Every structure is written in C-alpha cells, then in structure tokens.
Amino acid sequence: PEERYIKIISQGMRQYGVDESYIQKTIIEESNFVPSLGPKDFRKCHQISPSLPDVTWEEYQAQCQEQWCFVLDNRIFQLDKNQNRHDKDHPSHLILQWMEHNAFGQATATWKIWNTLVDPDMPECACEQELTDLHHAWAEHKLVEAFTKTKVVLPIVTARLVPTTVPKEQ
C-alpha cells in the first residue's frame, strides 16, 4: 500500500481510540508501504513548449470533440485516444472511465481528484476556490502515478485555458 493509505488508516484508528503502540508497531512499522513523494519530487506530464498558447473555453470544447482533454490549473492536458483505447479487462479501463465522468471536457479536474484521493499530508481545502498551486501539482502527480500503474500513455500539456472564458456554471 501507499504511505498515504497507511496514514489514513492510522488516523482513523487514533480517532477510535486504538492504542498508539499497536498503531506504531503493527500498522506503521510492519507495513511494507510505498513512501510518499514530497512536492519537489512530484511527477509531471510533458509540456509541448515552455510557453503555452492561450485557448478559449469554446476552443477547448472543440478540442474535446476530437481528443480526450482535461484541465488542471488552467493547463490543458491531452490524452491520445488511439494509444489509450483498451478493452474493459485492461488495467486502464477504470481510470479512463473515471476521467470520462469527472475530467474530460470539464473546467478543472483538480477538485474532483482532491476529493477522490485523500492525502493527509496535503493542506485541507473546504472548497474549490481554496486549491493552491501545491494541490494542482499534487493532482497532476497522482494522475501520472495512476496512469503509469494502469499503462495509460501519459498526456501532454498542450495549451493554457483562459479562465475568463469559462462559463460560470462550469
């Protein structure tokens, strides 16, 4: 399991009054967990160029008709549909299905990723407006990890979504 998961389990056990020595010995010390990476080690997707072209909401929506696109921190990520088409038994099926329902074509995926993958090492947020650059970097890192584990060809960052063009209801 990931260190993040072990921390969540440990926090829950503390809340229910489980003895700290048991938590420390059995859960933390004896678990062969994958250590979490710190922000300086977060993995990122490749960006097509140092300066990204600006894209309006309408242009982004048009791109989404042709490609699998999603947004993190106003950066548009594009997944290659042809390289990532797999049958329902392929490990990528569930992550791509989740992305289709929660990210592709939407204004931002960070908030949904944050609410899906709890991380006790990250600062708390009560609403989407409280997300910081750290949350966006973390969300990108978590997607890179998930895509890599499930053999999804990583997306590339292709453009910057001009936030003033996004309709308010998005």
Disulfide bonds with the S-S distance in Angstrom:
none
